[in-house]
């Protein structure tokens, strides 16, 4: 997997830096605000998805792998597949 939550964190801070640029014109600020709204919207979905995956992993850890059949999003993977 190429994208990690740390990458999201880096994108958010980069966007914050763009918003903090004091040399931006009013139009450029408005454009960055629109971009920020889009970034925040997508970011919220990514975080919610990661939270759901974590909750599912906790469920499996607490109750055993047999609950995995009720969680089609979770499937057994080898460590090699997780690294990709």
PDB file of N, CA, C and O in Angstrom:
ATOM      1  N   UNK A   1       0.851  -1.176   0.000  1.00  0.00           N
ATOM      2  CA  UNK A   1       0.000   0.000   0.000  1.00  0.00           C
ATOM      3  C   UNK A   1       0.895   1.237   0.000  1.00  0.00           C
ATOM      4  O   UNK A   1       1.830   1.329   0.796  1.00  0.00           O
ATOM      5  N   UNK A   2       0.619   2.164  -0.868  1.00  0.00           N
ATOM      6  CA  UNK A   2       1.466   3.344  -0.992  1.00  0.00           C
ATOM      7  C   UNK A   2       1.092   4.434   0.001  1.00  0.00           C
ATOM      8  O   UNK A   2       1.978   5.020   0.624  1.00  0.00           O
ATOM      9  N   UNK A   3      -0.179   4.718   0.163  1.00  0.00           N
ATOM     10  CA  UNK A   3      -0.612   5.819   1.010  1.00  0.00           C
ATOM     11  C   UNK A   3      -0.829   5.360   2.439  1.00  0.00           C
ATOM     12  O   UNK A   3      -1.479   4.347   2.695  1.00  0.00           O
ATOM     13  N   UNK A   4      -0.281   6.114   3.349  1.00  0.00           N
ATOM     14  CA  UNK A   4      -0.390   5.829   4.778  1.00  0.00           C
ATOM     15  C   UNK A   4      -1.030   7.045   5.456  1.00  0.00           C
ATOM     16  O   UNK A   4      -1.105   8.124   4.868  1.00  0.00           O
ATOM     17  N   UNK A   5      -1.481   6.863   6.678  1.00  0.00           N
ATOM     18  CA  UNK A   5      -2.086   7.983   7.402  1.00  0.00           C
ATOM     19  C   UNK A   5      -1.085   9.113   7.626  1.00  0.00           C
ATOM     20  O   UNK A   5      -1.479  10.275   7.716  1.00  0.00           O
ATOM     21  N   UNK A   6       0.195   8.790   7.717  1.00  0.00           N
ATOM     22  CA  UNK A   6       1.205   9.843   7.857  1.00  0.00           C
ATOM     23  C   UNK A   6       1.236  10.720   6.613  1.00  0.00           C
ATOM     24  O   UNK A   6       1.511  11.917   6.701  1.00  0.00           O
ATOM     25  N   UNK A   7       0.953  10.128   5.451  1.00  0.00           N
ATOM     26  CA  UNK A   7       0.889  10.921   4.214  1.00  0.00           C
ATOM     27  C   UNK A   7      -0.267  11.910   4.280  1.00  0.00           C
ATOM     28  O   UNK A   7      -0.142  13.054   3.844  1.00  0.00           O
ATOM     29  N   UNK A   8      -1.387  11.464   4.823  1.00  0.00           N
ATOM     30  CA  UNK A   8      -2.531  12.367   4.993  1.00  0.00           C
ATOM     31  C   UNK A   8      -2.140  13.514   5.917  1.00  0.00           C
ATOM     32  O   UNK A   8      -2.449  14.673   5.639  1.00  0.00           O
ATOM     33  N   UNK A   9      -1.469  13.197   6.999  1.00  0.00           N
ATOM     34  CA  UNK A   9      -1.016  14.219   7.936  1.00  0.00           C
ATOM     35  C   UNK A   9      -0.121  15.237   7.227  1.00  0.00           C
ATOM     36  O   UNK A   9      -0.253  16.442   7.442  1.00  0.00           O
ATOM     37  N   UNK A  10       0.781  14.752   6.391  1.00  0.00           N
ATOM     38  CA  UNK A  10       1.679  15.647   5.653  1.00  0.00           C
ATOM     39  C   UNK A  10       0.901  16.539   4.688  1.00  0.00           C
ATOM     40  O   UNK A  10       1.209  17.723   4.553  1.00  0.00           O
ATOM     41  N   UNK A  11      -0.103  15.978   4.019  1.00  0.00           N
ATOM     42  CA  UNK A  11      -0.930  16.776   3.100  1.00  0.00           C
ATOM     43  C   UNK A  11      -1.691  17.866   3.853  1.00  0.00           C
ATOM     44  O   UNK A  11      -1.801  18.998   3.382  1.00  0.00           O
ATOM     45  N   UNK A  12      -2.209  17.517   5.013  1.00  0.00           N
ATOM     46  CA  UNK A  12      -2.955  18.501   5.801  1.00  0.00           C
ATOM     47  C   UNK A  12      -2.054  19.652   6.247  1.00  0.00           C
ATOM     48  O   UNK A  12      -2.450  20.816   6.186  1.00  0.00           O
ATOM     49  N   UNK A  13      -0.847  19.323   6.694  1.00  0.00           N
ATOM     50  CA  UNK A  13       0.075  20.384   7.097  1.00  0.00           C
ATOM     51  C   UNK A  13       0.527  21.223   5.897  1.00  0.00           C
ATOM     52  O   UNK A  13       0.704  22.435   6.021  1.00  0.00           O
ATOM     53  N   UNK A  14       0.711  20.594   4.756  1.00  0.00           N
ATOM     54  CA  UNK A  14       1.079  21.354   3.551  1.00  0.00           C
ATOM     55  C   UNK A  14      -0.038  22.321   3.172  1.00  0.00           C
ATOM     56  O   UNK A  14       0.226  23.457   2.777  1.00  0.00           O
ATOM     57  N   UNK A  15      -1.279  21.872   3.293  1.00  0.00           N
ATOM     58  CA  UNK A  15      -2.404  22.745   2.987  1.00  0.00           C
ATOM     59  C   UNK A  15      -2.475  23.899   3.981  1.00  0.00           C
ATOM     60  O   UNK A  15      -2.776  25.033   3.607  1.00  0.00           O
ATOM     61  N   UNK A  16      -2.198  23.606   5.236  1.00  0.00           N
ATOM     62  CA  UNK A  16      -2.176  24.655   6.252  1.00  0.00           C
ATOM     63  C   UNK A  16      -1.107  25.704   5.922  1.00  0.00           C
ATOM     64  O   UNK A  16      -1.328  26.903   6.096  1.00  0.00           O
ATOM     65  N   UNK A  17       0.036  25.244   5.451  1.00  0.00           N
ATOM     66  CA  UNK A  17       1.090  26.175   5.058  1.00  0.00           C
ATOM     67  C   UNK A  17       0.645  27.046   3.886  1.00  0.00           C
ATOM     68  O   UNK A  17       0.936  28.242   3.861  1.00  0.00           O
ATOM     69  N   UNK A  18      -0.058  26.457   2.914  1.00  0.00           N
ATOM     70  CA  UNK A  18      -0.550  27.250   1.782  1.00  0.00           C
ATOM     71  C   UNK A  18      -1.545  28.302   2.256  1.00  0.00           C
ATOM     72  O   UNK A  18      -1.539  29.433   1.771  1.00  0.00           O
ATOM     73  N   UNK A  19      -2.389  27.930   3.195  1.00  0.00           N
ATOM     74  CA  UNK A  19      -3.357  28.892   3.727  1.00  0.00           C
ATOM     75  C   UNK A  19      -2.669  30.022   4.504  1.00  0.00           C
ATOM     76  O   UNK A  19      -3.195  31.131   4.590  1.00  0.00           O
ATOM     77  N   UNK A  20      -1.514  29.737   5.057  1.00  0.00           N
ATOM     78  CA  UNK A  20      -0.792  30.713   5.881  1.00  0.00           C
ATOM     79  C   UNK A  20       0.092  31.648   5.065  1.00  0.00           C
ATOM     80  O   UNK A  20       0.705  32.561   5.617  1.00  0.00           O
ATOM     81  N   UNK A  21       0.160  31.429   3.768  1.00  0.00           N
ATOM     82  CA  UNK A  21       1.016  32.252   2.907  1.00  0.00           C
ATOM     83  C   UNK A  21       0.463  33.678   2.856  1.00  0.00           C
ATOM     84  O   UNK A  21      -0.622  33.915   2.327  1.00  0.00           O
ATOM     85  N   UNK A  22       1.216  34.614   3.408  1.00  0.00           N
ATOM     86  CA  UNK A  22       0.761  36.006   3.491  1.00  0.00           C
ATOM     87  C   UNK A  22       0.847  36.740   2.161  1.00  0.00           C
ATOM     88  O   UNK A  22       0.340  37.855   2.043  1.00  0.00           O
ATOM     89  N   UNK A  23       1.476  36.141   1.161  1.00  0.00           N
ATOM     90  CA  UNK A  23       1.621  36.794  -0.136  1.00  0.00           C
ATOM     91  C   UNK A  23       0.471  36.479  -1.088  1.00  0.00           C
ATOM     92  O   UNK A  23       0.467  36.961  -2.221  1.00  0.00           O
ATOM     93  N   UNK A  24      -0.501  35.684  -0.655  1.00  0.00           N
ATOM     94  CA  UNK A  24      -1.614  35.308  -1.519  1.00  0.00           C
ATOM     95  C   UNK A  24      -2.563  36.483  -1.730  1.00  0.00           C
ATOM     96  O   UNK A  24      -2.816  37.280  -0.826  1.00  0.00           O
ATOM     97  N   UNK A  25      -3.079  36.561  -2.955  1.00  0.00           N
ATOM     98  CA  UNK A  25      -4.110  37.549  -3.235  1.00  0.00           C
ATOM     99  C   UNK A  25      -5.444  37.053  -2.674  1.00  0.00           C
ATOM    100  O   UNK A  25      -5.563  35.903  -2.252  1.00  0.00           O
ATOM    101  N   UNK A  26      -6.425  37.920  -2.676  1.00  0.00           N
ATOM    102  CA  UNK A  26      -7.754  37.535  -2.183  1.00  0.00           C
ATOM    103  C   UNK A  26      -8.283  36.348  -2.986  1.00  0.00           C
ATOM    104  O   UNK A  26      -8.844  35.412  -2.416  1.00  0.00           O
ATOM    105  N   UNK A  27      -8.108  36.383  -4.294  1.00  0.00           N
ATOM    106  CA  UNK A  27      -8.576  35.295  -5.151  1.00  0.00           C
ATOM    107  C   UNK A  27      -7.835  33.988  -4.853  1.00  0.00           C
ATOM    108  O   UNK A  27      -8.440  32.917  -4.827  1.00  0.00           O
ATOM    109  N   UNK A  28      -6.546  34.083  -4.633  1.00  0.00           N
ATOM    110  CA  UNK A  28      -5.760  32.890  -4.317  1.00  0.00           C
ATOM    111  C   UNK A  28      -6.168  32.310  -2.959  1.00  0.00           C
ATOM    112  O   UNK A  28      -6.226  31.092  -2.789  1.00  0.00           O
ATOM    113  N   UNK A  29      -6.447  33.186  -2.004  1.00  0.00           N
ATOM    114  CA  UNK A  29      -6.913  32.717  -0.695  1.00  0.00           C
ATOM    115  C   UNK A  29      -8.244  31.992  -0.844  1.00  0.00           C
ATOM    116  O   UNK A  29      -8.449  30.931  -0.253  1.00  0.00           O
ATOM    117  N   UNK A  30      -9.143  32.562  -1.632  1.00  0.00           N
ATOM    118  CA  UNK A  30     -10.446  31.926  -1.852  1.00  0.00           C
ATOM    119  C   UNK A  30     -10.274  30.554  -2.506  1.00  0.00           C
ATOM    120  O   UNK A  30     -10.966  29.598  -2.155  1.00  0.00           O
ATOM    121  N   UNK A  31      -9.346  30.468  -3.459  1.00  0.00           N
ATOM    122  CA  UNK A  31      -9.075  29.190  -4.111  1.00  0.00           C
ATOM    123  C   UNK A  31      -8.515  28.181  -3.111  1.00  0.00           C
ATOM    124  O   UNK A  31      -8.911  27.016  -3.123  1.00  0.00           O
ATOM    125  N   UNK A  32      -7.604  28.612  -2.254  1.00  0.00           N
ATOM    126  CA  UNK A  32      -7.032  27.714  -1.244  1.00  0.00           C
ATOM    127  C   UNK A  32      -8.078  27.283  -0.223  1.00  0.00           C
ATOM    128  O   UNK A  32      -8.045  26.149   0.256  1.00  0.00           O
ATOM    129  N   UNK A  33      -8.993  28.165   0.109  1.00  0.00           N
ATOM    130  CA  UNK A  33     -10.073  27.804   1.038  1.00  0.00           C
ATOM    131  C   UNK A  33     -10.944  26.719   0.414  1.00  0.00           C
ATOM    132  O   UNK A  33     -11.318  25.762   1.092  1.00  0.00           O
ATOM    133  N   UNK A  34     -11.270  26.856  -0.865  1.00  0.00           N
ATOM    134  CA  UNK A  34     -12.062  25.813  -1.543  1.00  0.00           C
ATOM    135  C   UNK A  34     -11.288  24.493  -1.583  1.00  0.00           C
ATOM    136  O   UNK A  34     -11.851  23.422  -1.353  1.00  0.00           O
ATOM    137  N   UNK A  35     -10.005  24.588  -1.877  1.00  0.00           N
ATOM    138  CA  UNK A  35      -9.168  23.392  -1.906  1.00  0.00           C
ATOM    139  C   UNK A  35      -9.129  22.751  -0.511  1.00  0.00           C
ATOM    140  O   UNK A  35      -9.217  21.530  -0.377  1.00  0.00           O
ATOM    141  N   UNK A  36      -8.999  23.582   0.508  1.00  0.00           N
ATOM    142  CA  UNK A  36      -8.959  23.088   1.884  1.00  0.00           C
ATOM    143  C   UNK A  36     -10.247  22.355   2.234  1.00  0.00           C
ATOM    144  O   UNK A  36     -10.213  21.289   2.849  1.00  0.00           O
ATOM    145  N   UNK A  37     -11.375  22.925   1.845  1.00  0.00           N
ATOM    146  CA  UNK A  37     -12.658  22.267   2.124  1.00  0.00           C
ATOM    147  C   UNK A  37     -12.718  20.886   1.478  1.00  0.00           C
ATOM    148  O   UNK A  37     -13.217  19.937   2.082  1.00  0.00           O
ATOM    149  N   UNK A  38     -12.216  20.773   0.263  1.00  0.00           N
ATOM    150  CA  UNK A  38     -12.197  19.477  -0.422  1.00  0.00           C
ATOM    151  C   UNK A  38     -11.241  18.508   0.273  1.00  0.00           C
ATOM    152  O   UNK A  38     -11.574  17.338   0.463  1.00  0.00           O
ATOM    153  N   UNK A  39     -10.066  18.986   0.648  1.00  0.00           N
ATOM    154  CA  UNK A  39      -9.088  18.148   1.331  1.00  0.00           C
ATOM    155  C   UNK A  39      -9.650  17.654   2.663  1.00  0.00           C
ATOM    156  O   UNK A  39      -9.501  16.482   3.009  1.00  0.00           O
ATOM    157  N   UNK A  40     -10.292  18.545   3.403  1.00  0.00           N
ATOM    158  CA  UNK A  40     -10.874  18.169   4.692  1.00  0.00           C
ATOM    159  C   UNK A  40     -11.963  17.125   4.501  1.00  0.00           C
ATOM    160  O   UNK A  40     -12.042  16.167   5.270  1.00  0.00           O
ATOM    161  N   UNK A  41     -12.791  17.296   3.500  1.00  0.00           N
ATOM    162  CA  UNK A  41     -13.872  16.343   3.243  1.00  0.00           C
ATOM    163  C   UNK A  41     -13.328  14.944   2.951  1.00  0.00           C
ATOM    164  O   UNK A  41     -13.797  13.958   3.521  1.00  0.00           O
ATOM    165  N   UNK A  42     -12.354  14.865   2.074  1.00  0.00           N
ATOM    166  CA  UNK A  42     -11.749  13.574   1.744  1.00  0.00           C
ATOM    167  C   UNK A  42     -11.013  13.011   2.961  1.00  0.00           C
ATOM    168  O   UNK A  42     -11.087  11.813   3.236  1.00  0.00           O
ATOM    169  N   UNK A  43     -10.310  13.869   3.683  1.00  0.00           N
ATOM    170  CA  UNK A  43      -9.570  13.436   4.870  1.00  0.00           C
ATOM    171  C   UNK A  43     -10.490  12.820   5.911  1.00  0.00           C
ATOM    172  O   UNK A  43     -10.156  11.802   6.517  1.00  0.00           O
ATOM    173  N   UNK A  44     -11.636  13.429   6.117  1.00  0.00           N
ATOM    174  CA  UNK A  44     -12.594  12.896   7.088  1.00  0.00           C
ATOM    175  C   UNK A  44     -13.035  11.489   6.703  1.00  0.00           C
ATOM    176  O   UNK A  44     -13.179  10.625   7.568  1.00  0.00           O
ATOM    177  N   UNK A  45     -13.247  11.257   5.428  1.00  0.00           N
ATOM    178  CA  UNK A  45     -13.643   9.928   4.972  1.00  0.00           C
ATOM    179  C   UNK A  45     -12.517   8.919   5.178  1.00  0.00           C
ATOM    180  O   UNK A  45     -12.768   7.778   5.568  1.00  0.00           O
ATOM    181  N   UNK A  46     -11.287   9.330   4.919  1.00  0.00           N
ATOM    182  CA  UNK A  46     -10.145   8.441   5.119  1.00  0.00           C
ATOM    183  C   UNK A  46     -10.012   8.070   6.590  1.00  0.00           C
ATOM    184  O   UNK A  46      -9.788   6.906   6.925  1.00  0.00           O
ATOM    185  N   UNK A  47     -10.148   9.059   7.463  1.00  0.00           N
ATOM    186  CA  UNK A  47     -10.031   8.803   8.899  1.00  0.00           C
ATOM    187  C   UNK A  47     -11.171   7.909   9.378  1.00  0.00           C
ATOM    188  O   UNK A  47     -10.944   7.003  10.181  1.00  0.00           O
ATOM    189  N   UNK A  48     -12.378   8.143   8.906  1.00  0.00           N
ATOM    190  CA  UNK A  48     -13.505   7.293   9.290  1.00  0.00           C
ATOM    191  C   UNK A  48     -13.302   5.862   8.822  1.00  0.00           C
ATOM    192  O   UNK A  48     -13.637   4.923   9.545  1.00  0.00           O
ATOM    193  N   UNK A  49     -12.762   5.682   7.633  1.00  0.00           N
ATOM    194  CA  UNK A  49     -12.490   4.341   7.114  1.00  0.00           C
ATOM    195  C   UNK A  49     -11.413   3.651   7.949  1.00  0.00           C
ATOM    196  O   UNK A  49     -11.531   2.466   8.262  1.00  0.00           O
ATOM    197  N   UNK A  50     -10.367   4.387   8.307  1.00  0.00           N
ATOM    198  CA  UNK A  50      -9.312   3.818   9.141  1.00  0.00           C
ATOM    199  C   UNK A  50      -9.859   3.445  10.515  1.00  0.00           C
ATOM    200  O   UNK A  50      -9.481   2.416  11.076  1.00  0.00           O
ATOM    201  N   UNK A  51     -10.742   4.271  11.055  1.00  0.00           N
ATOM    202  CA  UNK A  51     -11.354   3.981  12.355  1.00  0.00           C
ATOM    203  C   UNK A  51     -12.202   2.716  12.283  1.00  0.00           C
ATOM    204  O   UNK A  51     -12.165   1.892  13.197  1.00  0.00           O
ATOM    205  N   UNK A  52     -12.952   2.559  11.219  1.00  0.00           N
ATOM    206  CA  UNK A  52     -13.773   1.363  11.041  1.00  0.00           C
ATOM    207  C   UNK A  52     -12.894   0.116  10.932  1.00  0.00           C
ATOM    208  O   UNK A  52     -13.206  -0.915  11.527  1.00  0.00           O
ATOM    209  N   UNK A  53     -11.812   0.205  10.186  1.00  0.00           N
ATOM    210  CA  UNK A  53     -10.896  -0.929  10.052  1.00  0.00           C
ATOM    211  C   UNK A  53     -10.268  -1.279  11.404  1.00  0.00           C
ATOM    212  O   UNK A  53     -10.105  -2.456  11.728  1.00  0.00           O
ATOM    213  N   UNK A  54      -9.920  -0.272  12.181  1.00  0.00           N
ATOM    214  CA  UNK A  54      -9.354  -0.512  13.505  1.00  0.00           C
ATOM    215  C   UNK A  54     -10.374  -1.193  14.420  1.00  0.00           C
ATOM    216  O   UNK A  54     -10.031  -2.126  15.146  1.00  0.00           O
ATOM    217  N   UNK A  55     -11.614  -0.733  14.386  1.00  0.00           N
ATOM    218  CA  UNK A  55     -12.665  -1.358  15.196  1.00  0.00           C
ATOM    219  C   UNK A  55     -12.869  -2.814  14.803  1.00  0.00           C
ATOM    220  O   UNK A  55     -13.060  -3.674  15.663  1.00  0.00           O
ATOM    221  N   UNK A  56     -12.829  -3.090  13.503  1.00  0.00           N
ATOM    222  CA  UNK A  56     -12.989  -4.473  13.040  1.00  0.00           C
ATOM    223  C   UNK A  56     -11.816  -5.325  13.505  1.00  0.00           C
ATOM    224  O   UNK A  56     -12.006  -6.466  13.925  1.00  0.00           O
ATOM    225  N   UNK A  57     -10.606  -4.779  13.431  1.00  0.00           N
ATOM    226  CA  UNK A  57      -9.427  -5.523  13.879  1.00  0.00           C
ATOM    227  C   UNK A  57      -9.502  -5.805  15.377  1.00  0.00           C
ATOM    228  O   UNK A  57      -9.127  -6.887  15.827  1.00  0.00           O
ATOM    229  N   UNK A  58      -9.984  -4.838  16.142  1.00  0.00           N
ATOM    230  CA  UNK A  58     -10.147  -5.038  17.583  1.00  0.00           C
ATOM    231  C   UNK A  58     -11.169  -6.131  17.861  1.00  0.00           C
ATOM    232  O   UNK A  58     -10.992  -6.945  18.768  1.00  0.00           O
ATOM    233  N   UNK A  59     -12.231  -6.142  17.079  1.00  0.00           N
ATOM    234  CA  UNK A  59     -13.265  -7.158  17.241  1.00  0.00           C
ATOM    235  C   UNK A  59     -12.682  -8.549  17.011  1.00  0.00           C
ATOM    236  O   UNK A  59     -12.947  -9.478  17.774  1.00  0.00           O
ATOM    237  N   UNK A  60     -11.897  -8.680  15.965  1.00  0.00           N
ATOM    238  CA  UNK A  60     -11.252  -9.969  15.678  1.00  0.00           C
ATOM    239  C   UNK A  60     -10.269 -10.317  16.791  1.00  0.00           C
ATOM    240  O   UNK A  60     -10.207 -11.469  17.220  1.00  0.00           O
ATOM    241  N   UNK A  61      -9.498  -9.335  17.266  1.00  0.00           N
ATOM    242  CA  UNK A  61      -8.518  -9.595  18.322  1.00  0.00           C
ATOM    243  C   UNK A  61      -9.200 -10.033  19.621  1.00  0.00           C
ATOM    244  O   UNK A  61      -8.681 -10.882  20.346  1.00  0.00           O
ATOM    245  N   UNK A  62     -10.353  -9.454  19.905  1.00  0.00           N
ATOM    246  CA  UNK A  62     -11.054  -9.767  21.149  1.00  0.00           C
ATOM    247  C   UNK A  62     -11.864 -11.058  21.083  1.00  0.00           C
ATOM    248  O   UNK A  62     -12.004 -11.755  22.087  1.00  0.00           O
ATOM    249  N   UNK A  63     -12.395 -11.378  19.908  1.00  0.00           N
ATOM    250  CA  UNK A  63     -13.340 -12.488  19.808  1.00  0.00           C
ATOM    251  C   UNK A  63     -12.880 -13.622  18.909  1.00  0.00           C
ATOM    252  O   UNK A  63     -13.597 -14.609  18.742  1.00  0.00           O
ATOM    253  N   UNK A  64     -11.709 -13.498  18.335  1.00  0.00           N
ATOM    254  CA  UNK A  64     -11.182 -14.565  17.507  1.00  0.00           C
ATOM    255  C   UNK A  64     -11.497 -14.388  16.036  1.00  0.00           C
ATOM    256  O   UNK A  64     -12.379 -13.622  15.647  1.00  0.00           O
ATOM    257  N   UNK A  65     -10.749 -15.121  15.238  1.00  0.00           N
ATOM    258  CA  UNK A  65     -10.852 -14.997  13.781  1.00  0.00           C
ATOM    259  C   UNK A  65     -12.192 -15.459  13.232  1.00  0.00           C
ATOM    260  O   UNK A  65     -12.548 -15.096  12.111  1.00  0.00           O
ATOM    261  N   UNK A  66     -12.942 -16.247  13.984  1.00  0.00           N
ATOM    262  CA  UNK A  66     -14.219 -16.740  13.466  1.00  0.00           C
ATOM    263  C   UNK A  66     -15.195 -15.608  13.146  1.00  0.00           C
ATOM    264  O   UNK A  66     -16.082 -15.787  12.312  1.00  0.00           O
ATOM    265  N   UNK A  67     -15.052 -14.446  13.790  1.00  0.00           N
ATOM    266  CA  UNK A  67     -15.951 -13.335  13.473  1.00  0.00           C
ATOM    267  C   UNK A  67     -15.622 -12.728  12.117  1.00  0.00           C
ATOM    268  O   UNK A  67     -16.417 -11.969  11.563  1.00  0.00           O
ATOM    269  N   UNK A  68     -14.446 -13.062  11.581  1.00  0.00           N
ATOM    270  CA  UNK A  68     -14.048 -12.533  10.284  1.00  0.00           C
ATOM    271  C   UNK A  68     -15.011 -12.866   9.170  1.00  0.00           C
ATOM    272  O   UNK A  68     -15.151 -12.098   8.219  1.00  0.00           O
ATOM    273  N   UNK A  69     -15.682 -14.011   9.276  1.00  0.00           N
ATOM    274  CA  UNK A  69     -16.633 -14.367   8.220  1.00  0.00           C
ATOM    275  C   UNK A  69     -17.826 -13.418   8.182  1.00  0.00           C
ATOM    276  O   UNK A  69     -18.545 -13.363   7.184  1.00  0.00           O
ATOM    277  N   UNK A  70     -18.038 -12.680   9.254  1.00  0.00           N
ATOM    278  CA  UNK A  70     -19.116 -11.691   9.294  1.00  0.00           C
ATOM    279  C   UNK A  70     -18.642 -10.302   8.886  1.00  0.00           C
ATOM    280  O   UNK A  70     -19.420  -9.350   8.822  1.00  0.00           O
ATOM    281  N   UNK A  71     -17.360 -10.216   8.615  1.00  0.00           N
ATOM    282  CA  UNK A  71     -16.744  -8.947   8.234  1.00  0.00           C
ATOM    283  C   UNK A  71     -16.065  -9.112   6.877  1.00  0.00           C
ATOM    284  O   UNK A  71     -14.854  -9.327   6.824  1.00  0.00           O
ATOM    285  N   UNK A  72     -16.813  -9.019   5.786  1.00  0.00           N
ATOM    286  CA  UNK A  72     -16.223  -9.285   4.469  1.00  0.00           C
ATOM    287  C   UNK A  72     -15.077  -8.339   4.102  1.00  0.00           C
ATOM    288  O   UNK A  72     -14.260  -8.661   3.239  1.00  0.00           O
ATOM    289  N   UNK A  73     -15.015  -7.188   4.748  1.00  0.00           N
ATOM    290  CA  UNK A  73     -13.947  -6.242   4.460  1.00  0.00           C
ATOM    291  C   UNK A  73     -12.609  -6.766   4.978  1.00  0.00           C
ATOM    292  O   UNK A  73     -11.549  -6.418   4.458  1.00  0.00           O
ATOM    293  N   UNK A  74     -12.674  -7.599   6.000  1.00  0.00           N
ATOM    294  CA  UNK A  74     -11.455  -8.154   6.596  1.00  0.00           C
ATOM    295  C   UNK A  74     -11.234  -9.537   6.022  1.00  0.00           C
ATOM    296  O   UNK A  74     -12.132 -10.379   6.028  1.00  0.00           O
ATOM    297  N   UNK A  75     -10.049  -9.756   5.536  1.00  0.00           N
ATOM    298  CA  UNK A  75      -9.706 -11.076   5.033  1.00  0.00           C
ATOM    299  C   UNK A  75      -8.305 -11.405   5.494  1.00  0.00           C
ATOM    300  O   UNK A  75      -7.477 -10.516   5.692  1.00  0.00           O
ATOM    301  N   UNK A  76      -8.053 -12.659   5.659  1.00  0.00           N
ATOM    302  CA  UNK A  76      -6.720 -13.071   6.112  1.00  0.00           C
ATOM    303  C   UNK A  76      -5.700 -12.693   5.056  1.00  0.00           C
ATOM    304  O   UNK A  76      -5.891 -12.963   3.870  1.00  0.00           O
ATOM    305  N   UNK A  77      -4.628 -12.074   5.486  1.00  0.00           N
ATOM    306  CA  UNK A  77      -3.563 -11.679   4.573  1.00  0.00           C
ATOM    307  C   UNK A  77      -2.239 -12.119   5.152  1.00  0.00           C
ATOM    308  O   UNK A  77      -2.075 -12.256   6.364  1.00  0.00           O
ATOM    309  N   UNK A  78      -1.304 -12.337   4.255  1.00  0.00           N
ATOM    310  CA  UNK A  78       0.046 -12.632   4.709  1.00  0.00           C
ATOM    311  C   UNK A  78       0.750 -11.301   4.951  1.00  0.00           C
ATOM    312  O   UNK A  78       0.314 -10.268   4.441  1.00  0.00           O
ATOM    313  N   UNK A  79       1.813 -11.315   5.709  1.00  0.00           N
ATOM    314  CA  UNK A  79       2.534 -10.070   5.964  1.00  0.00           C
ATOM    315  C   UNK A  79       3.119  -9.504   4.673  1.00  0.00           C
ATOM    316  O   UNK A  79       3.273  -8.289   4.551  1.00  0.00           O
ATOM    317  N   UNK A  80       3.447 -10.361   3.711  1.00  0.00           N
ATOM    318  CA  UNK A  80       3.963  -9.890   2.418  1.00  0.00           C
ATOM    319  C   UNK A  80       2.915  -9.055   1.694  1.00  0.00           C
ATOM    320  O   UNK A  80       3.253  -8.023   1.115  1.00  0.00           O
ATOM    321  N   UNK A  81       1.647  -9.478   1.711  1.00  0.00           N
ATOM    322  CA  UNK A  81       0.589  -8.719   1.051  1.00  0.00           C
ATOM    323  C   UNK A  81       0.372  -7.387   1.739  1.00  0.00           C
ATOM    324  O   UNK A  81       0.094  -6.394   1.065  1.00  0.00           O
ATOM    325  N   UNK A  82       0.488  -7.330   3.052  1.00  0.00           N
ATOM    326  CA  UNK A  82       0.287  -6.096   3.785  1.00  0.00           C
ATOM    327  C   UNK A  82       1.367  -5.052   3.463  1.00  0.00           C
ATOM    328  O   UNK A  82       1.121  -3.849   3.545  1.00  0.00           O
ATOM    329  N   UNK A  83       2.551  -5.521   3.099  1.00  0.00           N
ATOM    330  CA  UNK A  83       3.642  -4.612   2.795  1.00  0.00           C
ATOM    331  C   UNK A  83       3.519  -3.963   1.429  1.00  0.00           C
ATOM    332  O   UNK A  83       4.164  -2.948   1.169  1.00  0.00           O
ATOM    333  N   UNK A  84       2.706  -4.530   0.555  1.00  0.00           N
ATOM    334  CA  UNK A  84       2.588  -4.013  -0.814  1.00  0.00           C
ATOM    335  C   UNK A  84       1.796  -2.752  -0.888  1.00  0.00           C
ATOM    336  O   UNK A  84       1.613  -2.201  -1.973  1.00  0.00           O
TER     337      UNK A  84
END
